[in-house]
Amino acid sequence: MAQSYETLLLDRPHPHVLRVTLNRPEAGNATNTKMGEELWSVFRQFYVDFDAARCIILTGAGKLFCGGGDLKERDGMTDVEWQRQHALFEQAFMAMVDCPIPVIAVVNGHAYGGGTEMALCCDFIYAAEHARMALPEVTRGIFPGGMGTQNLPRACGPRRAKEIILAGQPFSAAEGYDWGIVNKVCPVETLLDDALATAIRIAENAPIAVRGAKKAIDRATDLDRKSGYAFEIEAYNRTVPTEDRREGVRAFVEKRKPNFQGR
């Protein structure tokens, strides 16, 4: 995987944890065409190279997580140019949702529009106490196009999602927590450390089992219960012949920490 990008920073705060930082602080980390290209490039690789990391953290440089789409770049675009750019963002968002590796959104500051949608594409969200989120697209003549109308109701229910999207009003991290959108609210000083601790905890578990569990949970909202259970059992059975399964049992019996190899 390439380690140098124009709008993203990639680093490893832990050997099995990859941190992806949106790196346009001078523009509030707004998503321009280049960022869309690079997010798509990064996340689609994990679908093939899923051993590249065991957990991913997505956060923003500076004081904001992401201010949404770069409207300065979009101003004056023709309809065709706008739709072509959005098609690129669509691929990036879908690559994030399809990522087999768990992704934690670390919302270090305000997240608006596509920023909120990007966080919702992750598996769960840790947010700074002062962070605010919003899907204000209807106030600009459009509506969420980064899977917001699909992911938000799955997080907080359709009635709350309708209020958030149709009113276009920001909400606080604390409100997001109360509504089931945010998993944990942290002081900004400890936010990354708190998220990293959880990422390391995930990364220390058996990778094949973690990836299978993530997929099975995702199917829970897409399938009826029996079909979802069939998917769960199929994923479960794939863990039975693994070295990690045997190592996990052996470590328990020997009263030590397991050393999982992803095999």
C-alpha positions in Angstrom: 0.0 0.0 0.0 1.3 3.5 -0.9 2.2 5.5 2.1 2.2 9.0 0.6 -1.0 10.8 -0.3 -1.8 14.5 -1.0 -4.9 14.7 1.2 -4.5 11.8 3.6 -1.9 10.8 6.2 -1.3 7.2 7.0 0.5 6.0 10.0 0.6 3.1 12.5 0.3 4.0 16.2 0.3 0.2 16.8 1.7 -2.6 14.6 -1.7 -3.9 13.7 -3.6 -0.5 13.8 -3.6 1.8 10.8 -4.6 5.5 11.3 -6.0 7.3 8.3 -6.1 11.1 8.9 -8.0 13.5 6.6 -5.3 16.0 6.0 -6.7 19.3 4.6 -6.8 21.3 7.8 -6.6 24.6 5.9 -10.0 23.7 4.3 -11.6 22.1 7.3 -10.7 18.7 5.8 -13.4 19.2 3.3 -13.7 16.4 0.7 -12.4 17.6 -2.7 -12.0 15.4 -5.8 -8.5 14.4 -4.8 -9.6 13.3 -1.4 -12.3 11.2 -2.9 -9.8 9.5 -5.2 -7.4 8.8 -2.3 -10.1 7.5 0.1 -11.3 5.1 -2.6 -7.8 4.0 -3.3 -7.0 3.3 0.3 -10.2 1.6 1.4 -10.8 -0.6 -1.7 -7.3 -2.1 -1.2 -8.4 -3.6 2.1 -11.0 -5.7 0.3 -8.2 -7.6 -1.3 -5.3 -7.0 1.2 -7.3 -7.5 4.4 -4.1 -8.5 6.3 -2.7 -5.0 5.9 -4.2 -4.1 9.3 -6.5 -5.5 12.0 -8.2 -2.3 12.9 -8.4 1.2 11.3 -8.9 4.6 12.9 -10.3 7.4 10.7 -9.8 10.9 12.0 -9.1 14.5 10.9 -6.1 16.8 11.1 -6.4 20.0 13.0 -9.6 21.1 14.8 -12.2 19.6 12.6 -13.0 16.1 11.5 -14.5 17.0 8.1 -16.5 20.0 7.0 -18.3 18.0 4.2 -17.9 18.5 0.5 -15.6 21.3 -0.7 -18.2 23.7 -2.0 -15.6 26.2 -3.2 -14.4 23.5 -5.7 -17.9 22.6 -6.6 -19.1 26.1 -7.2 -19.5 26.6 -10.9 -19.4 22.9 -11.8 -21.7 21.8 -14.6 -24.3 19.2 -13.8 -22.2 16.6 -15.6 -19.0 17.6 -13.6 -20.9 17.5 -10.4 -22.3 14.0 -11.0 -19.0 12.7 -12.1 -17.3 13.9 -9.0 -20.1 12.5 -6.9 -19.8 9.1 -8.6 -16.2 9.1 -7.3 -17.4 9.9 -3.7 -20.0 7.1 -4.0 -17.2 4.6 -4.7 -15.2 5.9 -1.8 -18.1 5.6 0.6 -19.1 2.1 -0.6 -15.4 1.0 -0.2 -15.5 2.2 3.4 -18.7 0.3 4.1 -17.4 -2.8 2.4 -14.1 -2.7 4.2 -13.7 -6.1 5.9 -11.5 -4.6 8.6 -13.2 -2.8 11.5 -13.1 1.0 11.2 -13.5 3.4 14.1 -14.4 7.0 13.3 -12.6 9.3 15.7 -14.6 12.6 15.3 -12.1 15.1 16.8 -14.1 18.1 15.8 -17.2 19.2 13.8 -18.4 16.8 11.1 -20.9 18.2 8.6 -22.6 16.8 5.6 -20.2 14.3 4.0 -18.1 14.4 7.2 -21.0 13.0 9.2 -21.8 10.5 6.4 -18.1 9.4 6.4 -18.3 8.7 10.1 -21.5 6.8 9.7 -19.8 4.6 7.1 -17.4 3.4 9.8 -18.3 0.6 12.2 -18.8 2.9 15.2 -17.9 6.5 16.4 -15.9 8.0 19.2 -16.4 11.7 19.4 -14.9 14.7 21.2 -17.1 16.4 23.7 -17.2 19.6 21.7 -17.9 17.9 18.4 -21.1 18.7 16.5 -22.5 16.7 13.6 -25.1 17.5 10.9 -26.6 16.6 7.6 -27.6 20.0 6.3 -27.9 19.1 2.6 -31.6 20.0 2.4 -30.7 23.6 3.3 -28.5 23.7 0.1 -31.0 22.3 -2.3 -29.8 18.6 -2.3 -30.0 15.8 0.3 -27.5 13.3 1.7 -25.8 11.3 -1.0 -23.0 9.6 0.9 -25.2 6.8 2.3 -26.6 9.1 5.0 -30.2 8.2 4.4 -29.2 4.5 4.7 -26.7 4.5 7.6 -28.3 7.1 9.9 -31.7 5.3 10.4 -29.8 2.1 11.0 -28.0 3.9 13.9 -30.8 5.9 15.5 -34.1 4.7 13.9 -36.0 6.2 11.0 -38.0 8.8 13.1 -34.9 10.4 14.6 -33.1 10.2 11.2 -36.0 12.0 9.5 -35.8 14.8 12.1 -32.0 15.2 11.7 -32.0 15.0 7.9 -35.2 17.0 7.1 -34.5 19.8 9.6 -30.8 19.9 8.7 -29.9 21.1 12.2 -26.6 20.2 13.9 -26.6 18.0 17.0 -24.0 17.6 19.7 -21.8 14.6 20.5 -23.8 14.1 23.7 -27.1 14.0 21.7 -25.5 11.6 19.2 -24.6 9.4 22.1 -28.1 9.5 23.6 -29.5 8.6 20.1 -27.2 5.7 19.4 -25.2 7.4 16.7 -22.0 7.9 18.8 -20.6 5.1 20.9 -18.4 7.1 23.3 -17.9 10.8 24.0 -14.5 11.7 25.3 -12.5 14.8 26.3 -10.6 15.9 23.2 -7.3 15.5 25.1 -7.9 11.7 25.6 -10.1 11.0 22.5 -7.3 9.4 20.3 -5.9 7.4 23.2 -9.4 6.1 24.1 -10.1 5.1 20.5 -6.6 3.6 20.1 -7.1 1.5 23.3 -10.3 0.0 21.7 -8.6 -0.4 18.3 -5.7 -2.3 20.0 -8.2 -4.5 21.9 -9.9 -5.4 18.6 -6.5 -5.9 16.8 -5.4 -8.4 19.5 -8.4 -10.6 18.8 -8.4 -13.3 16.1 -8.5 -11.5 12.8 -10.5 -14.1 10.9 -13.1 -14.3 13.6 -13.3 -10.5 13.9 -13.8 -10.0 10.1 -16.5 -12.7 10.1 -18.3 -11.2 13.0 -18.3 -7.8 11.4 -19.8 -9.2 8.2 -22.5 -11.1 10.1 -23.5 -8.1 12.2 -23.7 -6.0 9.0 -26.1 -8.6 7.5 -28.4 -8.4 10.6 -30.0 -5.2 9.3 -30.2 -6.4 5.7 -31.6 -9.9 6.0 -34.4 -11.6 7.9 -33.3 -13.3 11.1 -33.1 -16.9 9.7 -31.1 -15.8 6.7 -28.8 -13.7 8.9 -28.3 -16.6 11.2 -27.4 -18.8 8.2 -24.7 -16.3 7.2 -23.5 -16.2 10.9 -23.1 -20.0 11.0 -21.3 -20.0 7.6 -18.8 -17.4 9.0 -18.6 -19.3 12.3 -17.7 -22.5 10.5 -14.8 -20.8 8.7 -13.1 -20.2 12.1 -13.2 -23.8 13.2 -10.3 -25.1 11.1 -8.1 -22.1 11.8 -4.8 -22.0 13.8 -6.2 -19.0 15.7 -9.1 -21.1 17.0 -6.8 -23.7 18.4 -4.5 -21.0 19.8 -7.4 -19.3 21.5 -8.5 -22.5 23.2 -4.9 -23.4 24.1 -4.1 -20.0 25.6 -7.3 -20.2 27.7 -6.3 -23.6 29.1 -2.7 -22.4 29.7 -4.0 -19.1 31.3 -2.0 -16.8 29.0 -2.7 -14.2 26.4 -3.3 -15.7 22.9 -1.0 -14.8 20.0 -3.2 -14.7 17.0 -1.6 -14.9 13.5 -4.7 -14.5 11.3 -4.4 -18.1 10.0 
